[in-house]
Amino acid sequence: MATANAWLQKQRKSDLVDIAGSVGMSSFKNLNKPELETAVEQYLRDNQTSLQSEPKVAPFYAGVDPASPVRHNAGPAEQPTKKRRQTIKAREEIDEPNSLVTKASKALATTTPARAKSLITKGPPISPSVLANKIEASTTSLRQTLSTRISATGLPSTLSHRLTTLRASLSSVTSIELLTLAIEAFGLRHEILPLRYLTTIPAVPALGTGPFAIKIPDLFALLTLAFWGPFTLWAITSIFLPLLGAYFINLKGSSGYDAVSYNATKALVAWVVYIRDGVSGESKAVVERGLYGGATGMLVGAGVGGLAAFYDAVLNR
């Protein structure tokens, strides 16, 4: 049942179905491709007068010979054998995947290169739970690796030991008293031991830094009364008299100094000397200007030290 028209042979089955529908054919959906070629050719020859002006089938009429008829089924001698039917069926199965590949190629050709690449490489979407598990596994692995390498250096144990030692040293009443005195002495230093200009570090444009002036304490001030007068008054009122009171008024009843008595004596001396003007002169004014908060700052320091000493005494009873 072969057809003599080459144009119809080149058409895919889907194109033949489209042509048959457009020219008004009926009862062609169950035909295979060779049968559909023959039926379409026969229909186009029978209706040449009305269809030859149709653009869709114009190539057919351009290459057809009107004098050559379509070969029909001549009888049992022209019936295809079982082997021929199997060949036709196999040809249809080959043609249909080829048509799908051709359509996919056309779709990729009409898209941009980036879009075509995304169509090829795009895979199934990853669920949020799977993504979260992957991130958590990577984070855990990185944390374990870093922990192993840091532990191998011995740094954590050394740092932990030093921090523990520092904490034990600072967690005492004596450390609190020394810290209070250090703050008072640092504030007083601005008044009795001023800074003097030494030199200037030039600017470094590559680092984006400007000129930096270096200043150091004026050590020649140690030879003047302007230094020793305020310093002596502060040392007597903040160190020596409180220590004297802590030694003779020892509420703990043991050897050494009583921290509660030390802070109580310090607060009492500061109130008498600085607040009640028990001492007058330039040295008193310098000490009040230098200390953070003046006489009130001394009272606050004595109060903090006394509270810490009282708390420590309660814990150790």
Buried (B, 14 or more C-beta within 10 A) or exposed (E): BEBBBEBBEEBBBBEBBEBBEEBEBEEBEEBBBBBBBBBBBBBBBEBBEEBBEBEEBEBBBEEBEEEEEBBEEEEEEEEEEEEEEEEBEEBEEEBBEEBEEEEEEEEBEEEEEEEBEEEEEEEEEEEEEEEEEEEEEEEEEEEEEEEEEEEEEEEEEEEEEEEEEEEEEEEEBBEBBEBBBEBBBEBBBEBBBEEEEEEEEEEEEEEEEEEEEEEEBBEEBEEEEBBBBBBBBBBBBBBEBBBBBBBEBBEBEEEEBBBBBBBBBBBBBBBEBBBEEEBEEEBBBBBBEBBBEBBBBBBBBBBBBBEBBBEBBEEEE
